[in-house]
Amino acid sequence: MASSSQYCPPWKYDVFLSFRGEDTRKTFTSHLFEGLRNRGIFTFQDDKRLEHGDSIPQELLKAIIESQVALIVFSKNYATSRWCLNELVKIMECKCENGQMVIPVFYDVDPSHVRNQTESFAEAFAEHEIKYKDDVEGMEKVQGWRTVLTAAANLKGYDIRDGIESENIQQIVNYISSKLCKIAYSSSSLQDIVGINAHLEKVKSLLKIEIDDVRMVGIWGIGGVGKTTIAKAIFDTLSYQFEAACFLEDVKENATKSHLHSLQNTLLSELLRQKYDYANNKYDGKRQISCRLSSKKVLIVLDDIDHSDHLEYLAGDLGWFGNGSRVVVTTRNRHLIEKDDAIYEVPTLPDHESMELFNQHAFKKEVPDESFKNFSLEVVNHAKGLPLALKVWGSLLHKKSLTQWRSTVDQIKKNSSSEIVKKLKISYDGLEPEEQKIFLDMACFFRGDEKNVVIEILESCDFGAEYGLDVLIDKSLVFISKNDRIEMHDLIQDMGRYVVKMQKDLGKQSRLWDAEDFEEVMVNNTGTKSMEAIWLQRIQKLRFSKKAMKKMIKLRILYIGHFVPDQQFALANDDSIEYLPNSLCWFDWHGYPWESLPENFEPKGLVHLDLQYSFLRHLWIGTKHLPFLRKLNLSFSGSLRWTPDFTGMPNLEYLNLVECTSLEEVHHSLGCCSKLIELYLDGCKSLKRFPYVDVESLESLYLYGCSSLEEFPEILGRMKPGLEIKVERSGIRELPSSIQYLTHITKLDLNFLENLVALPSSICKLKGLMKLNVSYCLKLESLPEEIGDLENLKELRATFTQISRPPSSIVRLNKLKFLTFQKSEVGLKDRVLLVFPQVNEGLSLLDDLCLDYCNLIDGGLPEDIGCLSSLKRLDLIGNNFKHLPRNIAQLGALQSLDLSYCKRLKELPDFMEMRNLETLNLSHCVNLEEVHHSVTFLKNLHTLILTCCIQLKRFPGLCIDSLRYLCLQGCSSLEIFPKILRSTIVESDIHMLDSVMRDLEVPQSLSQEIVPVSQRVFSIVRCRKKCSSQQIPSWFHHRGTDKNVSVNLPENWYVPDNFLGFAVCSGNIVEYTTGHLIPFCDDGMSWMTWKLNFFYLPKINTHTSSSIHVFLVPLASLWDTSKANGKTPNDYGLFRLCFKRKGQYGFRLLYKDDLELEALNWDKEENNDDQPTEHSIGTYVARTLQNCCLTHRLF
């Protein structure tokens, strides 16, 4: 095989997600992205996309090209975005040129509308054609958009207008996962993985995935033989057949770097698809794995285990995992695998495969030049069939002359040692001196670390890191993993560390990475000028002499991570360290234990200084000349009182002082750092003074939680575009007039400034400002009169302030889309009345207005509110008006109107002009007596809520096809149930509609109004009973309390023209229910299965509700002739329903001629109370179901 490392496909991303941001970013697309991410599918999603104009950034075009699959989410407004359409052009171009797989998803849009550009797509293209009507090139572009839309819509995809979103997403993710596995396997087999197919077949025969038990298979062999490659290929080709899968790479290495419970958390996070710290120690982790995974079918690969603890705490017992699970481990130590477990011993390559692999790397082809043939045979014979040696030596000899081949092969043969590590050293010897240093740093310190971070560290040492890395990759010494991390084979790492350890004297070694070795050198003061780098991931104790580092005059990297000094350390080290090498370029010491750095520390080449969680009171006294310092991190240093003089740091780009809780001021010289980009002071609660800011390069200024800071820093000069400022929860009382110099700022968050009393008028000069947030500024009483000058403002949030009279100029904000002055429900009686200014045809783009609990009375809303021509959502919850302005009826674009808890509201306006209204909420409008008859003309209305409208007596008929949810709960004065179409779902309290229950005419009419909650499953009115129990009516013969309800069907149960369907009663959630019809002689092939998706049904609060839900499953919803294999319904003898959770369920076969049902008498109550009984409810629902079938001919 090519290597024992994982196979890396040529694509950078698995999936590119194309979508219309404003349509689906916060809903479907975010859930889809999460589903893909949880499955381990590497997905590119542009989280910060701003779909303005035609031009797409180069990084997005590059991401499209580098993605294996393009997933296009078509939504109603997709075609309005020229950005999206151009993105689609590029995607379809990649499909043609690169074979990229393209999958369309039709979200809330008919595929034919996309294919033929009709409906919303027609409207969008009409706008495009108007824009480009005088532009020939532009019109050609429009035609191109039409072409790619038609082509994309004709591809196989997913129409998800119906069904449950989570299940649709699961389907899409499963499909992509299976396709990627097959493509990855197909691609890898065409690449350089020699002999992989034979290994795969042998391991699969041991796994026996067709058997529903739990088993472990060990892949065992010497280092470099290809164990990881085989395990990765198994994972890639089989993982889609499991509920969840996890590949834990380099268990030995990662267990050394971090605690074992960290690996347990990774395993649980991957398999449960939710990143979380499940365990604090390995014992807790063991318990969590055994508890949480016992019902899941999982595939786990533990790569490179070398200790019994690795198995014991990660997969100690096969009983921890659900049926069908498989655990694969790779190891060099056979004794770690239980005798009962299957073991595949990986053999070395036979001669012909060895030659094939060597030739691939030496010549980049299978057949070498004849003149090199004898040398090739010598190398292959010396490698003894070990893939790693063949790959490394082949890469070493690539592009070398015949003379170079001769000398190199001689060197390989001279190494008579049988240890492969020593044999591999010849590749190291062939590197240039700087390349050798880079390789040793990577082998000793940086395996598994992010490539960009490693390059930054090495470049701080003045190395050509990018070039050096390319050389190492070319020579097969390292590779870059799919998630952009530095990786290498175990034996390559061992070789690198062997080179360092060849020097037996620890003090003379060039690198230290072991804590015990470090302590020996520091205590005995044996460090020398040979020492170049020290990197300690974890260190629990620290002992050394004060002059231990005096001789380390060439030390360039010092990293001590996660050191927490204790009291013993303090007693043993009364004096601080006296010397730190001035040669340091990269200095990290998390938990630095002394009050300051040594006075003689003058590291003029220092680039990075990170002393977070330190015990520093000050860094040093006076000025230090650090011309190359770019990053300074002193965060979480709780004793730090003051910052250093920054005069000597002209190139400082990053300063982090987060949670320096004793810091009172920042040195005034900070303004001299002209290249500063990021400045973080969050949580500096003692900070009182902050210097002026005159740094045009600044991009981030964070003062969040600086509760003692009362003055916003003065700003001198103009700031950089894109500057982000966070001052939330600080003590700032006012903003300086110099804030006007933030001319390029687009977002200003001032929320939770509880002491802020006013905004300066100069803030209105921020012409680029798009978002302003002053929410929870509890003392803020007004906005500047010139607020209308913010000509680009799109969002203004002023929730929970004292603002009662927005300035009249606010209506000039003609780009504003979102506006809220929402107040708190608490203290409403004592609040000043809010008065909104007249619109005067302004606010032309406003589509969301929230004025909840603003103490609005009659006249508080503008009389011309109907001029808000773009308004889609209007929230007026909890206000005190009795009447709404008549002009409100002119809001033709309005989609949602919320008037809930407007307890004085007596009448509603004419709704005739609100043709786009979809949701109307009138709950708890306790003085409302009737709903205006014009509501009948709202052809797009799908939700109407009138909960607890206790004075409501009259209600118009609702013959509206679109209506999906009508709530009349608590409408105790309603005397006549409204006429509704059968497409409507109704939620009612039976005990609050007693008069309706006694009126025989109404139940008969209701019996016609059965709800088609999916295309083939019908549900009756949900019944909420006053009785506290959820007893299933006795009419349902077969009853149970398990998650699965199975009923043996009698012989000849199916009578044509008489059998109506399966009646089911549930006292629990029914949103996700699966039905099965199983034949008497089960052949495993003829099951009839249908998922019952109650898509529109409002969820029941199972903690408070005593609801029962009755629904009918017609035979047609289960019967599929193509699966029957010649059988008739009477050949089926078992009906099974699988619910989401346990509860009370009932079941009955329903016939047209049902003698028992005819014997039931609705009028005979079992008690004399006014309340409906279980018997009456049962009779009512039974007859209703029967009438439903007869009316709609469902039998």
Secondary structure in CASP SS format (residue, H / E / C, confidence):
PFRMAT SS
TARGET T0000
AUTHOR 0000-0000-0000
METHOD secondary structure of the structure
MODEL  1
M C 1.00
A C 1.00
S C 1.00
S C 1.00
S C 1.00
Q C 1.00
Y C 1.00
C C 1.00
P C 1.00
P C 1.00
W C 1.00
K C 1.00
Y E 1.00
D E 1.00
V E 1.00
F E 1.00
L E 1.00
S E 1.00
F E 1.00
R C 1.00
G H 1.00
E H 1.00
D H 1.00
T H 1.00
R C 1.00
K C 1.00
T C 1.00
F H 1.00
T H 1.00
S H 1.00
H H 1.00
L H 1.00
F H 1.00
E H 1.00
G H 1.00
L H 1.00
R H 1.00
N H 1.00
R C 1.00
G C 1.00
I C 1.00
F C 1.00
T E 1.00
F E 1.00
Q C 1.00
D C 1.00
D C 1.00
K C 1.00
R C 1.00
L C 1.00
E C 1.00
H C 1.00
G C 1.00
D C 1.00
S C 1.00
I C 1.00
P C 1.00
Q H 1.00
E H 1.00
L H 1.00
L H 1.00
K H 1.00
A H 1.00
I H 1.00
I H 1.00
E C 1.00
S E 1.00
Q E 1.00
V E 1.00
A E 1.00
L E 1.00
I E 1.00
V E 1.00
F E 1.00
S C 1.00
K C 1.00
N C 1.00
Y H 1.00
A H 1.00
T H 1.00
S C 1.00
R H 1.00
W H 1.00
C H 1.00
L H 1.00
N H 1.00
E H 1.00
L H 1.00
V H 1.00
K H 1.00
I H 1.00
M H 1.00
E H 1.00
C H 1.00
K H 1.00
C H 1.00
E H 1.00
N H 1.00
G C 1.00
Q C 1.00
M E 1.00
V E 1.00
I E 1.00
P E 1.00
V E 1.00
F E 1.00
Y C 1.00
D C 1.00
V C 1.00
D C 1.00
P H 1.00
S H 1.00
H H 1.00
V H 1.00
R H 1.00
N H 1.00
Q C 1.00
T C 1.00
E C 1.00
S H 1.00
F H 1.00
A H 1.00
E H 1.00
A H 1.00
F H 1.00
A H 1.00
E H 1.00
H H 1.00
E H 1.00
I H 1.00
K H 1.00
Y C 1.00
K C 1.00
D C 1.00
D C 1.00
V H 1.00
E H 1.00
G H 1.00
M H 1.00
E H 1.00
K H 1.00
V H 1.00
Q H 1.00
G H 1.00
W H 1.00
R H 1.00
T H 1.00
V H 1.00
L H 1.00
T H 1.00
A H 1.00
A H 1.00
A H 1.00
N C 1.00
L C 1.00
K C 1.00
G C 1.00
Y E 1.00
D E 1.00
I C 1.00
R C 1.00
D C 1.00
G C 1.00
I C 1.00
E H 1.00
S H 1.00
E H 1.00
N H 1.00
I H 1.00
Q H 1.00
Q H 1.00
I H 1.00
V H 1.00
N H 1.00
Y H 1.00
I H 1.00
S H 1.00
S H 1.00
K H 1.00
L H 1.00
C H 1.00
K H 1.00
I H 1.00
A H 1.00
Y H 1.00
S H 1.00
S H 1.00
S H 1.00
S H 1.00
L H 1.00
Q C 1.00
D C 1.00
I C 1.00
V C 1.00
G C 1.00
I H 1.00
N H 1.00
A H 1.00
H H 1.00
L H 1.00
E H 1.00
K H 1.00
V H 1.00
K H 1.00
S H 1.00
L H 1.00
L H 1.00
K C 1.00
I C 1.00
E C 1.00
I C 1.00
D C 1.00
D C 1.00
V C 1.00
R E 1.00
M E 1.00
V E 1.00
G E 1.00
I E 1.00
W E 1.00
G C 1.00
I C 1.00
G C 1.00
G C 1.00
V C 1.00
G C 1.00
K H 1.00
T H 1.00
T H 1.00
I H 1.00
A H 1.00
K H 1.00
A H 1.00
I H 1.00
F H 1.00
D H 1.00
T H 1.00
L H 1.00
S H 1.00
Y H 1.00
Q H 1.00
F C 1.00
E C 1.00
A E 1.00
A E 1.00
C E 1.00
F E 1.00
L E 1.00
E C 1.00
D C 1.00
V H 1.00
K H 1.00
E H 1.00
N H 1.00
A H 1.00
T H 1.00
K H 1.00
S C 1.00
H C 1.00
L H 1.00
H H 1.00
S H 1.00
L H 1.00
Q H 1.00
N H 1.00
T H 1.00
L H 1.00
L H 1.00
S H 1.00
E H 1.00
L H 1.00
L H 1.00
R C 1.00
Q C 1.00
K C 1.00
Y C 1.00
D C 1.00
Y C 1.00
A C 1.00
N C 1.00
N C 1.00
K H 1.00
Y H 1.00
D H 1.00
G H 1.00
K H 1.00
R H 1.00
Q H 1.00
I H 1.00
S H 1.00
C H 1.00
R H 1.00
L C 1.00
S C 1.00
S C 1.00
K C 1.00
K C 1.00
V E 1.00
L E 1.00
I E 1.00
V E 1.00
L E 1.00
D E 1.00
D E 1.00
I E 1.00
D C 1.00
H C 1.00
S H 1.00
D H 1.00
H H 1.00
L H 1.00
E H 1.00
Y H 1.00
L H 1.00
A H 1.00
G C 1.00
D C 1.00
L H 1.00
G H 1.00
W H 1.00
F C 1.00
G C 1.00
N C 1.00
G C 1.00
S C 1.00
R E 1.00
V E 1.00
V E 1.00
V E 1.00
T E 1.00
T E 1.00
R C 1.00
N C 1.00
R H 1.00
H H 1.00
L H 1.00
I C 1.00
E C 1.00
K C 1.00
D C 1.00
D C 1.00
A E 1.00
I E 1.00
Y E 1.00
E E 1.00
V C 1.00
P C 1.00
T C 1.00
L C 1.00
P C 1.00
D H 1.00
H H 1.00
E H 1.00
S H 1.00
M H 1.00
E H 1.00
L H 1.00
F H 1.00
N H 1.00
Q H 1.00
H H 1.00
A H 1.00
F C 1.00
K C 1.00
K C 1.00
E C 1.00
V C 1.00
P C 1.00
D C 1.00
E H 1.00
S H 1.00
F H 1.00
K H 1.00
N H 1.00
F H 1.00
S H 1.00
L H 1.00
E H 1.00
V H 1.00
V H 1.00
N H 1.00
H H 1.00
A H 1.00
K C 1.00
G C 1.00
L C 1.00
P H 1.00
L H 1.00
A H 1.00
L H 1.00
K H 1.00
V H 1.00
W H 1.00
G H 1.00
S H 1.00
L H 1.00
L H 1.00
H C 1.00
K C 1.00
K C 1.00
S C 1.00
L H 1.00
T H 1.00
Q H 1.00
W H 1.00
R H 1.00
S H 1.00
T H 1.00
V H 1.00
D H 1.00
Q H 1.00
I H 1.00
K H 1.00
K H 1.00
N C 1.00
S C 1.00
S C 1.00
S C 1.00
E C 1.00
I H 1.00
V H 1.00
K H 1.00
K H 1.00
L H 1.00
K H 1.00
I H 1.00
S H 1.00
Y H 1.00
D H 1.00
G C 1.00
L C 1.00
E C 1.00
P H 1.00
E H 1.00
E H 1.00
Q H 1.00
K H 1.00
I H 1.00
F H 1.00
L H 1.00
D H 1.00
M H 1.00
A H 1.00
C H 1.00
F H 1.00
F H 1.00
R C 1.00
G C 1.00
D C 1.00
E E 1.00
K H 1.00
N H 1.00
V H 1.00
V H 1.00
I H 1.00
E H 1.00
I H 1.00
L H 1.00
E H 1.00
S H 1.00
C C 1.00
D C 1.00
F C 1.00
G C 1.00
A H 1.00
E H 1.00
Y H 1.00
G H 1.00
L H 1.00
D H 1.00
V H 1.00
L H 1.00
I H 1.00
D H 1.00
K C 1.00
S C 1.00
L C 1.00
V C 1.00
F E 1.00
I E 1.00
S C 1.00
K C 1.00
N C 1.00
D C 1.00
R E 1.00
I E 1.00
E E 1.00
M C 1.00
H C 1.00
D H 1.00
L H 1.00
I H 1.00
Q H 1.00
D H 1.00
M H 1.00
G H 1.00
R H 1.00
Y H 1.00
V H 1.00
V H 1.00
K H 1.00
M C 1.00
Q C 1.00
K C 1.00
D C 1.00
L H 1.00
G H 1.00
K H 1.00
Q C 1.00
S C 1.00
R E 1.00
L E 1.00
W C 1.00
D C 1.00
A H 1.00
E H 1.00
D H 1.00
F H 1.00
E H 1.00
E H 1.00
V H 1.00
M H 1.00
V H 1.00
N H 1.00
N C 1.00
T C 1.00
G C 1.00
T C 1.00
K C 1.00
S C 1.00
M C 1.00
E C 1.00
A E 1.00
I E 1.00
W E 1.00
L E 1.00
Q C 1.00
R C 1.00
I C 1.00
Q C 1.00
K C 1.00
L C 1.00
R C 1.00
F C 1.00
S C 1.00
K C 1.00
K C 1.00
A C 1.00
M C 1.00
K C 1.00
K C 1.00
M C 1.00
I C 1.00
K C 1.00
L C 1.00
R C 1.00
I E 1.00
L E 1.00
Y E 1.00
I E 1.00
G C 1.00
H C 1.00
F C 1.00
V C 1.00
P C 1.00
D C 1.00
Q H 1.00
Q H 1.00
F H 1.00
A H 1.00
L H 1.00
A H 1.00
N C 1.00
D C 1.00
D C 1.00
S C 1.00
I C 1.00
E C 1.00
Y C 1.00
L C 1.00
P C 1.00
N C 1.00
S C 1.00
L C 1.00
C C 1.00
W E 1.00
F E 1.00
D E 1.00
W E 1.00
H C 1.00
G C 1.00
Y C 1.00
P C 1.00
W C 1.00
E C 1.00
S C 1.00
L C 1.00
P C 1.00
E C 1.00
N C 1.00
F C 1.00
E C 1.00
P C 1.00
K C 1.00
G C 1.00
L C 1.00
V C 1.00
H E 1.00
L E 1.00
D E 1.00
L C 1.00
Q C 1.00
Y C 1.00
S C 1.00
F C 1.00
L C 1.00
R C 1.00
H C 1.00
L C 1.00
W C 1.00
I C 1.00
G C 1.00
T C 1.00
K C 1.00
H C 1.00
L C 1.00
P C 1.00
F C 1.00
L C 1.00
R C 1.00
K E 1.00
L E 1.00
N E 1.00
L C 1.00
S C 1.00
F C 1.00
S C 1.00
G C 1.00
S C 1.00
L C 1.00
R C 1.00
W E 1.00
T C 1.00
P C 1.00
D C 1.00
F C 1.00
T C 1.00
G C 1.00
M C 1.00
P C 1.00
N C 1.00
L C 1.00
E C 1.00
Y E 1.00
L E 1.00
N E 1.00
L C 1.00
V C 1.00
E C 1.00
C C 1.00
T C 1.00
S C 1.00
L C 1.00
E C 1.00
E E 1.00
V C 1.00
H C 1.00
H H 1.00
S H 1.00
L H 1.00
G H 1.00
C H 1.00
C C 1.00
S C 1.00
K C 1.00
L C 1.00
I C 1.00
E E 1.00
L E 1.00
Y E 1.00
L C 1.00
D C 1.00
G C 1.00
C C 1.00
K C 1.00
S C 1.00
L C 1.00
K C 1.00
R E 1.00
F C 1.00
P C 1.00
Y C 1.00
V E 1.00
D C 1.00
V C 1.00
E C 1.00
S C 1.00
L C 1.00
E C 1.00
S E 1.00
L E 1.00
Y E 1.00
L C 1.00
Y C 1.00
G C 1.00
C C 1.00
S C 1.00
S C 1.00
L C 1.00
E C 1.00
E E 1.00
F C 1.00
P C 1.00
E C 1.00
I E 1.00
L C 1.00
G C 1.00
R C 1.00
M C 1.00
K C 1.00
P C 1.00
G C 1.00
L C 1.00
E E 1.00
I E 1.00
K E 1.00
V C 1.00
E C 1.00
R C 1.00
S C 1.00
G C 1.00
I C 1.00
R C 1.00
E E 1.00
L C 1.00
P C 1.00
S H 1.00
S H 1.00
I H 1.00
Q H 1.00
Y H 1.00
L C 1.00
T C 1.00
H C 1.00
I C 1.00
T C 1.00
K E 1.00
L E 1.00
D E 1.00
L C 1.00
N C 1.00
F C 1.00
L C 1.00
E C 1.00
N C 1.00
L C 1.00
V C 1.00
A C 1.00
L C 1.00
P C 1.00
S H 1.00
S H 1.00
I H 1.00
C H 1.00
K H 1.00
L C 1.00
K C 1.00
G C 1.00
L C 1.00
M C 1.00
K E 1.00
L E 1.00
N E 1.00
V C 1.00
S C 1.00
Y C 1.00
C C 1.00
L C 1.00
K C 1.00
L C 1.00
E C 1.00
S C 1.00
L C 1.00
P C 1.00
E H 1.00
E H 1.00
I H 1.00
G H 1.00
D H 1.00
L C 1.00
E C 1.00
N C 1.00
L C 1.00
K C 1.00
E E 1.00
L E 1.00
R E 1.00
A C 1.00
T C 1.00
F C 1.00
T C 1.00
Q C 1.00
I C 1.00
S C 1.00
R C 1.00
P C 1.00
P C 1.00
S H 1.00
S H 1.00
I H 1.00
V H 1.00
R H 1.00
L C 1.00
N C 1.00
K C 1.00
L C 1.00
K C 1.00
F E 1.00
L E 1.00
T E 1.00
F C 1.00
Q C 1.00
K C 1.00
S C 1.00
E C 1.00
V C 1.00
G C 1.00
L C 1.00
K C 1.00
D C 1.00
R C 1.00
V C 1.00
L C 1.00
L C 1.00
V C 1.00
F C 1.00
P C 1.00
Q C 1.00
V C 1.00
N C 1.00
E C 1.00
G C 1.00
L C 1.00
S C 1.00
L C 1.00
L C 1.00
D C 1.00
D E 1.00
L E 1.00
C E 1.00
L C 1.00
D C 1.00
Y C 1.00
C C 1.00
N C 1.00
L C 1.00
I C 1.00
D C 1.00
G C 1.00
G C 1.00
L C 1.00
P C 1.00
E C 1.00
D C 1.00
I H 1.00
G H 1.00
C H 1.00
L C 1.00
S C 1.00
S C 1.00
L C 1.00
K C 1.00
R E 1.00
L E 1.00
D E 1.00
L C 1.00
I C 1.00
G C 1.00
N C 1.00
N C 1.00
F C 1.00
K C 1.00
H C 1.00
L C 1.00
P C 1.00
R H 1.00
N H 1.00
I H 1.00
A H 1.00
Q H 1.00
L C 1.00
G C 1.00
A C 1.00
L C 1.00
Q C 1.00
S E 1.00
L E 1.00
D E 1.00
L C 1.00
S C 1.00
Y C 1.00
C C 1.00
K C 1.00
R C 1.00
L C 1.00
K C 1.00
E C 1.00
L C 1.00
P C 1.00
D C 1.00
F C 1.00
M C 1.00
E C 1.00
M C 1.00
R C 1.00
N C 1.00
L C 1.00
E C 1.00
T E 1.00
L E 1.00
N E 1.00
L C 1.00
S C 1.00
H C 1.00
C C 1.00
V C 1.00
N C 1.00
L C 1.00
E C 1.00
E E 1.00
V C 1.00
H C 1.00
H H 1.00
S H 1.00
V H 1.00
T H 1.00
F H 1.00
L C 1.00
K C 1.00
N C 1.00
L C 1.00
H C 1.00
T E 1.00
L E 1.00
I E 1.00
L C 1.00
T C 1.00
C C 1.00
C C 1.00
I C 1.00
Q C 1.00
L C 1.00
K C 1.00
R E 1.00
F C 1.00
P C 1.00
G C 1.00
L E 1.00
C C 1.00
I C 1.00
D C 1.00
S C 1.00
L C 1.00
R C 1.00
Y E 1.00
L E 1.00
C E 1.00
L C 1.00
Q C 1.00
G C 1.00
C C 1.00
S C 1.00
S C 1.00
L C 1.00
E C 1.00
I C 1.00
F C 1.00
P C 1.00
K C 1.00
I E 1.00
L C 1.00
R C 1.00
S C 1.00
T C 1.00
I E 1.00
V E 1.00
E E 1.00
S E 1.00
D E 1.00
I H 1.00
H H 1.00
M H 1.00
L C 1.00
D H 1.00
S H 1.00
V H 1.00
M H 1.00
R H 1.00
D C 1.00
L C 1.00
E H 1.00
V H 1.00
P H 1.00
Q H 1.00
S H 1.00
L H 1.00
S C 1.00
Q C 1.00
E C 1.00
I C 1.00
V E 1.00
P E 1.00
V C 1.00
S C 1.00
Q C 1.00
R C 1.00
V C 1.00
F E 1.00
S E 1.00
I C 1.00
V C 1.00
R E 1.00
C E 1.00
R E 1.00
K C 1.00
K C 1.00
C C 1.00
S C 1.00
S C 1.00
Q C 1.00
Q C 1.00
I C 1.00
P C 1.00
S C 1.00
W C 1.00
F C 1.00
H C 1.00
H E 1.00
R E 1.00
G E 1.00
T C 1.00
D C 1.00
K C 1.00
N E 1.00
V E 1.00
S E 1.00
V E 1.00
N E 1.00
L C 1.00
P C 1.00
E C 1.00
N C 1.00
W C 1.00
Y C 1.00
V C 1.00
P C 1.00
D C 1.00
N C 1.00
F E 1.00
L E 1.00
G E 1.00
F E 1.00
A E 1.00
V E 1.00
C E 1.00
S E 1.00
G C 1.00
N C 1.00
I C 1.00
V C 1.00
E C 1.00
Y E 1.00
T E 1.00
T E 1.00
G E 1.00
H E 1.00
L E 1.00
I E 1.00
P E 1.00
F C 1.00
C C 1.00
D C 1.00
D C 1.00
G C 1.00
M C 1.00
S C 1.00
W C 1.00
M E 1.00
T E 1.00
W E 1.00
K E 1.00
L E 1.00
N E 1.00
F C 1.00
F C 1.00
Y C 1.00
L C 1.00
P C 1.00
K C 1.00
I C 1.00
N C 1.00
T C 1.00
H C 1.00
T C 1.00
S C 1.00
S C 1.00
S E 1.00
I E 1.00
H E 1.00
V E 1.00
F E 1.00
L E 1.00
V E 1.00
P C 1.00
L H 1.00
A H 1.00
S H 1.00
L C 1.00
W C 1.00
D C 1.00
T H 1.00
S H 1.00
K H 1.00
A H 1.00
N C 1.00
G C 1.00
K C 1.00
T C 1.00
P H 1.00
N H 1.00
D H 1.00
Y E 1.00
G E 1.00
L E 1.00
F E 1.00
R E 1.00
L E 1.00
C E 1.00
F C 1.00
K C 1.00
R C 1.00
K C 1.00
G C 1.00
Q C 1.00
Y E 1.00
G E 1.00
F E 1.00
R E 1.00
L E 1.00
L E 1.00
Y E 1.00
K C 1.00
D C 1.00
D C 1.00
L H 1.00
E H 1.00
L H 1.00
E H 1.00
A H 1.00
L C 1.00
N C 1.00
W C 1.00
D C 1.00
K C 1.00
E C 1.00
E C 1.00
N C 1.00
N C 1.00
D C 1.00
D C 1.00
Q C 1.00
P C 1.00
T C 1.00
E H 1.00
H H 1.00
S H 1.00
I H 1.00
G H 1.00
T H 1.00
Y H 1.00
V H 1.00
A H 1.00
R H 1.00
T H 1.00
L H 1.00
Q H 1.00
N H 1.00
C H 1.00
C H 1.00
L H 1.00
T H 1.00
H H 1.00
R C 1.00
L C 1.00
F C 1.00
END
